[in-house]
Amino acid sequence: MDPDDPARAASPAIRVASVPHRDPYVDAVLPAGVVRVGREQGPSPWLDPAYLTAHADEVDVVHVHRGYGHLPEDEIVCFTEAIRRTGVPLVTTVHQLRDPAQLVQSRHEAHLRALLATAEVVFTLTPGAADEIADRFGRTPIVVAHPSVAAPDPEIGGERGLVGLALRESPCVPDPAVVVRAALHGALNGGGRLRVFVEPGYRLPHLGDLAESEALELDVLDEARWPAQLQELHAAVLPESCGTHSTELEICRDVGTRVIAPSCGWFADQWSDVVTYGNDEVHGFDPVSLNGAVAAALTRPAPRPADRVWREQQRTAVQDVHAQVYAQLAGDRVAP
């Protein structure tokens, strides 16, 4: 259809309910002109079958990204049944094939199986993840790049040799004391030092003699300043032993910080310019590998921040793909 066609210009905006309603990725991929439907705070009501059924005429597409890990398996099944019953088109983006927030992965597997069996369109972020989804679930996803979610601050400079490691409460992080020890030794071997970030209230493990090292410092992880905190580093370690993609990796790419990524997931597909170390569910955590990876990362200059023009073009292209999918699904729903 001609974009200048008055009929098209007069067509109503497509109403999309994203789950979650907002986060950096959701905000980055949502096309201009789409009406975002839902409430700002709390768990998304659109995952509630009763709510979905009652408000099905108020939305054109439901797009599930994440934010469902807390639900029992049968509740996701009930949600997908309501999707089929109401005829609301479902789109899902697979960010994690293994969820770092869950100790027992069988529930996440069941969630994915229900969503992927119901979604009319499936997105994911890397070719490797797409192949894994095809092998495990029999669906062929559309691969879209993870768009830019941060911009470098021209007032902040990275400190050569400074390595960052964020410790969060997660069942997928190996023994934190062992991770800190390996990262610190790698930083020392590379002529640098280690900064450990902890969330407020996080109970730091006993570090013994490490606590006395002048090459080790502690800082509070500030989510509001996290891109700036990452920009101050030469390299950042991702410590989880499970997971598929990382928004943190994309922030590092945006601000010019090298990433030391675990061997699990598809981080190297997400950005080829990473240093990988052994840390996955099959082989476990290899401290010697992390030691070597940190030292190797410090021998390389920090990458330049991603070109902003290219990143904006990339984000526009990702938004265009989403706009096309939403328009097709909304059109199919109302077609006679």
BAVEX-369028 format. One record per residue (C-alpha): x, y, z; chain; residue number from 0. Coordinates in steps of 0.5 Angstrom, whole numbers, plus 500, padded with zeros to 3 digits. Layout:
BAVEX-369028
<nulum xx="X" yy="Y" zz="Z" cadena="A" num="NUM"/>
...
This chain:
BAVEX-369028
<nulum xx="500" yy="500" zz="500" cadena="A" num="0"/>
<nulum xx="502" yy="507" zz="498" cadena="A" num="1"/>
<nulum xx="505" yy="510" zz="505" cadena="A" num="2"/>
<nulum xx="502" yy="517" zz="502" cadena="A" num="3"/>
<nulum xx="495" yy="513" zz="502" cadena="A" num="4"/>
<nulum xx="490" yy="517" zz="506" cadena="A" num="5"/>
<nulum xx="486" yy="511" zz="508" cadena="A" num="6"/>
<nulum xx="493" yy="508" zz="511" cadena="A" num="7"/>
<nulum xx="494" yy="515" zz="514" cadena="A" num="8"/>
<nulum xx="487" yy="515" zz="517" cadena="A" num="9"/>
<nulum xx="488" yy="508" zz="520" cadena="A" num="10"/>
<nulum xx="488" yy="507" zz="528" cadena="A" num="11"/>
<nulum xx="495" yy="506" zz="531" cadena="A" num="12"/>
<nulum xx="497" yy="499" zz="533" cadena="A" num="13"/>
<nulum xx="496" yy="497" zz="540" cadena="A" num="14"/>
<nulum xx="501" yy="493" zz="543" cadena="A" num="15"/>
<nulum xx="501" yy="490" zz="550" cadena="A" num="16"/>
<nulum xx="509" yy="489" zz="552" cadena="A" num="17"/>
<nulum xx="511" yy="484" zz="558" cadena="A" num="18"/>
<nulum xx="514" yy="487" zz="561" cadena="A" num="19"/>
<nulum xx="511" yy="494" zz="560" cadena="A" num="20"/>
<nulum xx="518" yy="498" zz="560" cadena="A" num="21"/>
<nulum xx="525" yy="496" zz="560" cadena="A" num="22"/>
<nulum xx="531" yy="498" zz="556" cadena="A" num="23"/>
<nulum xx="530" yy="493" zz="551" cadena="A" num="24"/>
<nulum xx="522" yy="494" zz="550" cadena="A" num="25"/>
<nulum xx="523" yy="501" zz="550" cadena="A" num="26"/>
<nulum xx="529" yy="501" zz="544" cadena="A" num="27"/>
<nulum xx="525" yy="496" zz="540" cadena="A" num="28"/>
<nulum xx="518" yy="499" zz="540" cadena="A" num="29"/>
<nulum xx="516" yy="502" zz="534" cadena="A" num="30"/>
<nulum xx="514" yy="510" zz="533" cadena="A" num="31"/>
<nulum xx="507" yy="511" zz="533" cadena="A" num="32"/>
<nulum xx="505" yy="504" zz="537" cadena="A" num="33"/>
<nulum xx="500" yy="505" zz="543" cadena="A" num="34"/>
<nulum xx="503" yy="502" zz="549" cadena="A" num="35"/>
<nulum xx="498" yy="499" zz="553" cadena="A" num="36"/>
<nulum xx="498" yy="497" zz="560" cadena="A" num="37"/>
<nulum xx="500" yy="499" zz="567" cadena="A" num="38"/>
<nulum xx="507" yy="502" zz="569" cadena="A" num="39"/>
<nulum xx="508" yy="498" zz="575" cadena="A" num="40"/>
<nulum xx="508" yy="491" zz="578" cadena="A" num="41"/>
<nulum xx="507" yy="485" zz="574" cadena="A" num="42"/>
<nulum xx="503" yy="485" zz="568" cadena="A" num="43"/>
<nulum xx="496" yy="484" zz="568" cadena="A" num="44"/>
<nulum xx="496" yy="481" zz="561" cadena="A" num="45"/>
<nulum xx="499" yy="475" zz="563" cadena="A" num="46"/>
<nulum xx="492" yy="474" zz="567" cadena="A" num="47"/>
<nulum xx="488" yy="470" zz="563" cadena="A" num="48"/>
<nulum xx="482" yy="473" zz="566" cadena="A" num="49"/>
<nulum xx="484" yy="480" zz="565" cadena="A" num="50"/>
<nulum xx="486" yy="478" zz="558" cadena="A" num="51"/>
<nulum xx="479" yy="475" zz="556" cadena="A" num="52"/>
<nulum xx="476" yy="482" zz="559" cadena="A" num="53"/>
<nulum xx="480" yy="487" zz="556" cadena="A" num="54"/>
<nulum xx="482" yy="483" zz="549" cadena="A" num="55"/>
<nulum xx="478" yy="488" zz="545" cadena="A" num="56"/>
<nulum xx="483" yy="494" zz="548" cadena="A" num="57"/>
<nulum xx="489" yy="491" zz="545" cadena="A" num="58"/>
<nulum xx="492" yy="489" zz="538" cadena="A" num="59"/>
<nulum xx="498" yy="485" zz="539" cadena="A" num="60"/>
<nulum xx="501" yy="482" zz="546" cadena="A" num="61"/>
<nulum xx="509" yy="481" zz="546" cadena="A" num="62"/>
<nulum xx="512" yy="477" zz="551" cadena="A" num="63"/>
<nulum xx="519" yy="479" zz="553" cadena="A" num="64"/>
<nulum xx="520" yy="476" zz="560" cadena="A" num="65"/>
<nulum xx="517" yy="478" zz="567" cadena="A" num="66"/>
<nulum xx="514" yy="471" zz="567" cadena="A" num="67"/>
<nulum xx="519" yy="467" zz="571" cadena="A" num="68"/>
<nulum xx="515" yy="468" zz="577" cadena="A" num="69"/>
<nulum xx="509" yy="464" zz="575" cadena="A" num="70"/>
<nulum xx="507" yy="457" zz="576" cadena="A" num="71"/>
<nulum xx="508" yy="453" zz="569" cadena="A" num="72"/>
<nulum xx="500" yy="452" zz="569" cadena="A" num="73"/>
<nulum xx="499" yy="459" zz="569" cadena="A" num="74"/>
<nulum xx="503" yy="460" zz="563" cadena="A" num="75"/>
<nulum xx="499" yy="454" zz="560" cadena="A" num="76"/>
<nulum xx="492" yy="458" zz="562" cadena="A" num="77"/>
<nulum xx="495" yy="464" zz="559" cadena="A" num="78"/>
<nulum xx="496" yy="461" zz="552" cadena="A" num="79"/>
<nulum xx="490" yy="458" zz="552" cadena="A" num="80"/>
<nulum xx="486" yy="465" zz="553" cadena="A" num="81"/>
<nulum xx="491" yy="467" zz="548" cadena="A" num="82"/>
<nulum xx="488" yy="462" zz="543" cadena="A" num="83"/>
<nulum xx="481" yy="463" zz="545" cadena="A" num="84"/>
<nulum xx="481" yy="471" zz="545" cadena="A" num="85"/>
<nulum xx="484" yy="471" zz="538" cadena="A" num="86"/>
<nulum xx="489" yy="476" zz="541" cadena="A" num="87"/>
<nulum xx="496" yy="475" zz="537" cadena="A" num="88"/>
<nulum xx="502" yy="473" zz="541" cadena="A" num="89"/>
<nulum xx="509" yy="475" zz="539" cadena="A" num="90"/>
<nulum xx="515" yy="473" zz="544" cadena="A" num="91"/>
<nulum xx="522" yy="474" zz="544" cadena="A" num="92"/>
<nulum xx="527" yy="469" zz="547" cadena="A" num="93"/>
<nulum xx="532" yy="473" zz="551" cadena="A" num="94"/>
<nulum xx="534" yy="467" zz="555" cadena="A" num="95"/>
<nulum xx="534" yy="460" zz="553" cadena="A" num="96"/>
<nulum xx="537" yy="458" zz="560" cadena="A" num="97"/>
<nulum xx="534" yy="463" zz="566" cadena="A" num="98"/>
<nulum xx="540" yy="466" zz="570" cadena="A" num="99"/>
<nulum xx="534" yy="468" zz="575" cadena="A" num="100"/>
<nulum xx="532" yy="461" zz="576" cadena="A" num="101"/>
<nulum xx="535" yy="455" zz="580" cadena="A" num="102"/>
<nulum xx="531" yy="450" zz="577" cadena="A" num="103"/>
<nulum xx="531" yy="451" zz="569" cadena="A" num="104"/>
<nulum xx="525" yy="446" zz="568" cadena="A" num="105"/>
<nulum xx="520" yy="451" zz="569" cadena="A" num="106"/>
<nulum xx="523" yy="456" zz="565" cadena="A" num="107"/>
<nulum xx="523" yy="450" zz="559" cadena="A" num="108"/>
<nulum xx="516" yy="449" zz="560" cadena="A" num="109"/>
<nulum xx="514" yy="457" zz="560" cadena="A" num="110"/>
<nulum xx="518" yy="457" zz="553" cadena="A" num="111"/>
<nulum xx="515" yy="451" zz="551" cadena="A" num="112"/>
<nulum xx="508" yy="454" zz="552" cadena="A" num="113"/>
<nulum xx="510" yy="460" zz="549" cadena="A" num="114"/>
<nulum xx="513" yy="458" zz="543" cadena="A" num="115"/>
<nulum xx="507" yy="453" zz="541" cadena="A" num="116"/>
<nulum xx="502" yy="459" zz="541" cadena="A" num="117"/>
<nulum xx="506" yy="465" zz="539" cadena="A" num="118"/>
<nulum xx="505" yy="467" zz="532" cadena="A" num="119"/>
<nulum xx="512" yy="470" zz="531" cadena="A" num="120"/>
<nulum xx="518" yy="469" zz="535" cadena="A" num="121"/>
<nulum xx="524" yy="473" zz="535" cadena="A" num="122"/>
<nulum xx="531" yy="472" zz="538" cadena="A" num="123"/>
<nulum xx="537" yy="476" zz="538" cadena="A" num="124"/>
<nulum xx="543" yy="471" zz="535" cadena="A" num="125"/>
<nulum xx="543" yy="466" zz="530" cadena="A" num="126"/>
<nulum xx="546" yy="461" zz="535" cadena="A" num="127"/>
<nulum xx="540" yy="462" zz="539" cadena="A" num="128"/>
<nulum xx="535" yy="461" zz="533" cadena="A" num="129"/>
<nulum xx="538" yy="455" zz="531" cadena="A" num="130"/>
<nulum xx="538" yy="452" zz="538" cadena="A" num="131"/>
<nulum xx="530" yy="454" zz="538" cadena="A" num="132"/>
<nulum xx="529" yy="451" zz="532" cadena="A" num="133"/>
<nulum xx="533" yy="444" zz="535" cadena="A" num="134"/>
<nulum xx="529" yy="444" zz="541" cadena="A" num="135"/>
<nulum xx="522" yy="447" zz="540" cadena="A" num="136"/>
<nulum xx="521" yy="446" zz="532" cadena="A" num="137"/>
<nulum xx="520" yy="454" zz="531" cadena="A" num="138"/>
<nulum xx="524" yy="458" zz="526" cadena="A" num="139"/>
<nulum xx="525" yy="465" zz="530" cadena="A" num="140"/>
<nulum xx="526" yy="472" zz="526" cadena="A" num="141"/>
<nulum xx="533" yy="474" zz="528" cadena="A" num="142"/>
<nulum xx="534" yy="481" zz="530" cadena="A" num="143"/>
<nulum xx="540" yy="485" zz="533" cadena="A" num="144"/>
<nulum xx="540" yy="487" zz="540" cadena="A" num="145"/>
<nulum xx="539" yy="495" zz="539" cadena="A" num="146"/>
<nulum xx="543" yy="500" zz="543" cadena="A" num="147"/>
<nulum xx="541" yy="502" zz="550" cadena="A" num="148"/>
<nulum xx="546" yy="507" zz="553" cadena="A" num="149"/>
<nulum xx="550" yy="512" zz="550" cadena="A" num="150"/>
<nulum xx="557" yy="514" zz="552" cadena="A" num="151"/>
<nulum xx="558" yy="520" zz="557" cadena="A" num="152"/>
<nulum xx="563" yy="524" zz="554" cadena="A" num="153"/>
<nulum xx="565" yy="527" zz="561" cadena="A" num="154"/>
<nulum xx="567" yy="520" zz="563" cadena="A" num="155"/>
<nulum xx="574" yy="516" zz="561" cadena="A" num="156"/>
<nulum xx="575" yy="509" zz="562" cadena="A" num="157"/>
<nulum xx="581" yy="507" zz="567" cadena="A" num="158"/>
<nulum xx="586" yy="503" zz="563" cadena="A" num="159"/>
<nulum xx="587" yy="496" zz="567" cadena="A" num="160"/>
<nulum xx="581" yy="497" zz="571" cadena="A" num="161"/>
<nulum xx="577" yy="490" zz="571" cadena="A" num="162"/>
<nulum xx="569" yy="490" zz="574" cadena="A" num="163"/>
<nulum xx="566" yy="485" zz="577" cadena="A" num="164"/>
<nulum xx="558" yy="485" zz="579" cadena="A" num="165"/>
<nulum xx="556" yy="481" zz="584" cadena="A" num="166"/>
<nulum xx="548" yy="480" zz="584" cadena="A" num="167"/>
<nulum xx="544" yy="475" zz="588" cadena="A" num="168"/>
<nulum xx="543" yy="469" zz="583" cadena="A" num="169"/>
<nulum xx="543" yy="462" zz="583" cadena="A" num="170"/>
<nulum xx="547" yy="462" zz="577" cadena="A" num="171"/>
<nulum xx="553" yy="465" zz="579" cadena="A" num="172"/>
<nulum xx="559" yy="460" zz="582" cadena="A" num="173"/>
<nulum xx="562" yy="461" zz="589" cadena="A" num="174"/>
<nulum xx="563" yy="469" zz="589" cadena="A" num="175"/>
<nulum xx="570" yy="468" zz="593" cadena="A" num="176"/>
<nulum xx="573" yy="464" zz="588" cadena="A" num="177"/>
<nulum xx="570" yy="468" zz="582" cadena="A" num="178"/>
<nulum xx="573" yy="474" zz="585" cadena="A" num="179"/>
<nulum xx="580" yy="471" zz="587" cadena="A" num="180"/>
<nulum xx="580" yy="468" zz="579" cadena="A" num="181"/>
<nulum xx="579" yy="475" zz="577" cadena="A" num="182"/>
<nulum xx="583" yy="479" zz="582" cadena="A" num="183"/>
<nulum xx="589" yy="474" zz="580" cadena="A" num="184"/>
<nulum xx="588" yy="476" zz="572" cadena="A" num="185"/>
<nulum xx="587" yy="483" zz="573" cadena="A" num="186"/>
<nulum xx="594" yy="483" zz="577" cadena="A" num="187"/>
<nulum xx="597" yy="479" zz="572" cadena="A" num="188"/>
<nulum xx="595" yy="484" zz="567" cadena="A" num="189"/>
<nulum xx="598" yy="489" zz="571" cadena="A" num="190"/>
<nulum xx="591" yy="492" zz="573" cadena="A" num="191"/>
<nulum xx="586" yy="492" zz="579" cadena="A" num="192"/>
<nulum xx="579" yy="489" zz="580" cadena="A" num="193"/>
<nulum xx="573" yy="493" zz="582" cadena="A" num="194"/>
<nulum xx="567" yy="489" zz="585" cadena="A" num="195"/>
<nulum xx="560" yy="492" zz="585" cadena="A" num="196"/>
<nulum xx="555" yy="489" zz="590" cadena="A" num="197"/>
<nulum xx="548" yy="491" zz="590" cadena="A" num="198"/>
<nulum xx="545" yy="494" zz="596" cadena="A" num="199"/>
<nulum xx="544" yy="489" zz="602" cadena="A" num="200"/>
<nulum xx="548" yy="484" zz="598" cadena="A" num="201"/>
<nulum xx="552" yy="479" zz="603" cadena="A" num="202"/>
<nulum xx="559" yy="479" zz="600" cadena="A" num="203"/>
<nulum xx="563" yy="472" zz="602" cadena="A" num="204"/>
<nulum xx="569" yy="472" zz="606" cadena="A" num="205"/>
<nulum xx="575" yy="474" zz="602" cadena="A" num="206"/>
<nulum xx="580" yy="472" zz="607" cadena="A" num="207"/>
<nulum xx="587" yy="475" zz="605" cadena="A" num="208"/>
<nulum xx="584" yy="478" zz="598" cadena="A" num="209"/>
<nulum xx="581" yy="483" zz="602" cadena="A" num="210"/>
<nulum xx="587" yy="486" zz="604" cadena="A" num="211"/>
<nulum xx="590" yy="487" zz="597" cadena="A" num="212"/>
<nulum xx="591" yy="494" zz="594" cadena="A" num="213"/>
<nulum xx="589" yy="492" zz="588" cadena="A" num="214"/>
<nulum xx="582" yy="490" zz="590" cadena="A" num="215"/>
<nulum xx="576" yy="495" zz="591" cadena="A" num="216"/>
<nulum xx="569" yy="495" zz="593" cadena="A" num="217"/>
<nulum xx="563" yy="499" zz="590" cadena="A" num="218"/>
<nulum xx="556" yy="499" zz="590" cadena="A" num="219"/>
<nulum xx="552" yy="497" zz="584" cadena="A" num="220"/>
<nulum xx="548" yy="503" zz="582" cadena="A" num="221"/>
<nulum xx="543" yy="501" zz="577" cadena="A" num="222"/>
<nulum xx="541" yy="509" zz="575" cadena="A" num="223"/>
<nulum xx="549" yy="510" zz="574" cadena="A" num="224"/>
<nulum xx="550" yy="503" zz="571" cadena="A" num="225"/>
<nulum xx="552" yy="505" zz="564" cadena="A" num="226"/>
<nulum xx="557" yy="510" zz="567" cadena="A" num="227"/>
<nulum xx="560" yy="505" zz="572" cadena="A" num="228"/>
<nulum xx="561" yy="500" zz="566" cadena="A" num="229"/>
<nulum xx="564" yy="506" zz="562" cadena="A" num="230"/>
<nulum xx="569" yy="507" zz="568" cadena="A" num="231"/>
<nulum xx="572" yy="500" zz="566" cadena="A" num="232"/>
<nulum xx="577" yy="497" zz="561" cadena="A" num="233"/>
<nulum xx="574" yy="491" zz="562" cadena="A" num="234"/>
<nulum xx="568" yy="488" zz="565" cadena="A" num="235"/>
<nulum xx="567" yy="480" zz="567" cadena="A" num="236"/>
<nulum xx="560" yy="477" zz="566" cadena="A" num="237"/>
<nulum xx="560" yy="472" zz="572" cadena="A" num="238"/>
<nulum xx="553" yy="467" zz="571" cadena="A" num="239"/>
<nulum xx="554" yy="460" zz="569" cadena="A" num="240"/>
<nulum xx="547" yy="460" zz="565" cadena="A" num="241"/>
<nulum xx="544" yy="465" zz="560" cadena="A" num="242"/>
<nulum xx="543" yy="466" zz="553" cadena="A" num="243"/>
<nulum xx="544" yy="474" zz="552" cadena="A" num="244"/>
<nulum xx="546" yy="480" zz="556" cadena="A" num="245"/>
<nulum xx="544" yy="487" zz="556" cadena="A" num="246"/>
<nulum xx="550" yy="489" zz="560" cadena="A" num="247"/>
<nulum xx="554" yy="486" zz="554" cadena="A" num="248"/>
<nulum xx="550" yy="491" zz="550" cadena="A" num="249"/>
<nulum xx="552" yy="497" zz="554" cadena="A" num="250"/>
<nulum xx="559" yy="495" zz="554" cadena="A" num="251"/>
<nulum xx="559" yy="496" zz="547" cadena="A" num="252"/>
<nulum xx="555" yy="502" zz="547" cadena="A" num="253"/>
<nulum xx="560" yy="506" zz="552" cadena="A" num="254"/>
<nulum xx="567" yy="502" zz="550" cadena="A" num="255"/>
<nulum xx="568" yy="497" zz="555" cadena="A" num="256"/>
<nulum xx="571" yy="490" zz="553" cadena="A" num="257"/>
<nulum xx="567" yy="484" zz="556" cadena="A" num="258"/>
<nulum xx="569" yy="478" zz="559" cadena="A" num="259"/>
<nulum xx="564" yy="473" zz="557" cadena="A" num="260"/>
<nulum xx="562" yy="466" zz="560" cadena="A" num="261"/>
<nulum xx="562" yy="460" zz="555" cadena="A" num="262"/>
<nulum xx="555" yy="459" zz="556" cadena="A" num="263"/>
<nulum xx="550" yy="462" zz="551" cadena="A" num="264"/>
<nulum xx="551" yy="466" zz="545" cadena="A" num="265"/>
<nulum xx="555" yy="472" zz="548" cadena="A" num="266"/>
<nulum xx="560" yy="471" zz="542" cadena="A" num="267"/>
<nulum xx="554" yy="471" zz="537" cadena="A" num="268"/>
<nulum xx="552" yy="478" zz="540" cadena="A" num="269"/>
<nulum xx="558" yy="481" zz="540" cadena="A" num="270"/>
<nulum xx="564" yy="478" zz="537" cadena="A" num="271"/>
<nulum xx="569" yy="483" zz="540" cadena="A" num="272"/>
<nulum xx="569" yy="479" zz="547" cadena="A" num="273"/>
<nulum xx="574" yy="475" zz="551" cadena="A" num="274"/>
<nulum xx="571" yy="468" zz="553" cadena="A" num="275"/>
<nulum xx="572" yy="464" zz="559" cadena="A" num="276"/>
<nulum xx="570" yy="457" zz="561" cadena="A" num="277"/>
<nulum xx="563" yy="458" zz="565" cadena="A" num="278"/>
<nulum xx="557" yy="454" zz="564" cadena="A" num="279"/>
<nulum xx="553" yy="448" zz="566" cadena="A" num="280"/>
<nulum xx="556" yy="443" zz="563" cadena="A" num="281"/>
<nulum xx="563" yy="444" zz="565" cadena="A" num="282"/>
<nulum xx="563" yy="448" zz="571" cadena="A" num="283"/>
<nulum xx="567" yy="454" zz="572" cadena="A" num="284"/>
<nulum xx="574" yy="454" zz="571" cadena="A" num="285"/>
<nulum xx="578" yy="459" zz="575" cadena="A" num="286"/>
<nulum xx="584" yy="458" zz="571" cadena="A" num="287"/>
<nulum xx="580" yy="460" zz="565" cadena="A" num="288"/>
<nulum xx="578" yy="467" zz="568" cadena="A" num="289"/>
<nulum xx="585" yy="468" zz="570" cadena="A" num="290"/>
<nulum xx="587" yy="468" zz="563" cadena="A" num="291"/>
<nulum xx="581" yy="471" zz="560" cadena="A" num="292"/>
<nulum xx="582" yy="477" zz="565" cadena="A" num="293"/>
<nulum xx="590" yy="478" zz="563" cadena="A" num="294"/>
<nulum xx="588" yy="477" zz="556" cadena="A" num="295"/>
<nulum xx="583" yy="482" zz="556" cadena="A" num="296"/>
<nulum xx="588" yy="487" zz="559" cadena="A" num="297"/>
<nulum xx="593" yy="486" zz="554" cadena="A" num="298"/>
<nulum xx="588" yy="489" zz="549" cadena="A" num="299"/>
<nulum xx="586" yy="496" zz="548" cadena="A" num="300"/>
<nulum xx="579" yy="498" zz="550" cadena="A" num="301"/>
<nulum xx="574" yy="498" zz="544" cadena="A" num="302"/>
<nulum xx="572" yy="505" zz="542" cadena="A" num="303"/>
<nulum xx="565" yy="506" zz="544" cadena="A" num="304"/>
<nulum xx="560" yy="504" zz="538" cadena="A" num="305"/>
<nulum xx="559" yy="509" zz="533" cadena="A" num="306"/>
<nulum xx="552" yy="512" zz="534" cadena="A" num="307"/>
<nulum xx="550" yy="513" zz="527" cadena="A" num="308"/>
<nulum xx="551" yy="506" zz="526" cadena="A" num="309"/>
<nulum xx="547" yy="504" zz="532" cadena="A" num="310"/>
<nulum xx="541" yy="509" zz="531" cadena="A" num="311"/>
<nulum xx="541" yy="506" zz="524" cadena="A" num="312"/>
<nulum xx="541" yy="499" zz="527" cadena="A" num="313"/>
<nulum xx="535" yy="501" zz="532" cadena="A" num="314"/>
<nulum xx="531" yy="504" zz="527" cadena="A" num="315"/>
<nulum xx="532" yy="497" zz="523" cadena="A" num="316"/>
<nulum xx="530" yy="493" zz="529" cadena="A" num="317"/>
<nulum xx="524" yy="498" zz="530" cadena="A" num="318"/>
<nulum xx="522" yy="497" zz="523" cadena="A" num="319"/>
<nulum xx="522" yy="489" zz="523" cadena="A" num="320"/>
<nulum xx="517" yy="490" zz="529" cadena="A" num="321"/>
<nulum xx="513" yy="495" zz="526" cadena="A" num="322"/>
<nulum xx="512" yy="490" zz="520" cadena="A" num="323"/>
<nulum xx="510" yy="484" zz="524" cadena="A" num="324"/>
<nulum xx="505" yy="488" zz="529" cadena="A" num="325"/>
<nulum xx="502" yy="491" zz="522" cadena="A" num="326"/>
<nulum xx="501" yy="484" zz="519" cadena="A" num="327"/>
<nulum xx="498" yy="481" zz="525" cadena="A" num="328"/>
<nulum xx="493" yy="486" zz="527" cadena="A" num="329"/>
<nulum xx="491" yy="486" zz="520" cadena="A" num="330"/>
<nulum xx="490" yy="479" zz="520" cadena="A" num="331"/>
<nulum xx="486" yy="479" zz="526" cadena="A" num="332"/>
<nulum xx="481" yy="484" zz="523" cadena="A" num="333"/>
<nulum xx="481" yy="481" zz="516" cadena="A" num="334"/>
<nulum xx="474" yy="478" zz="514" cadena="A" num="335"/>
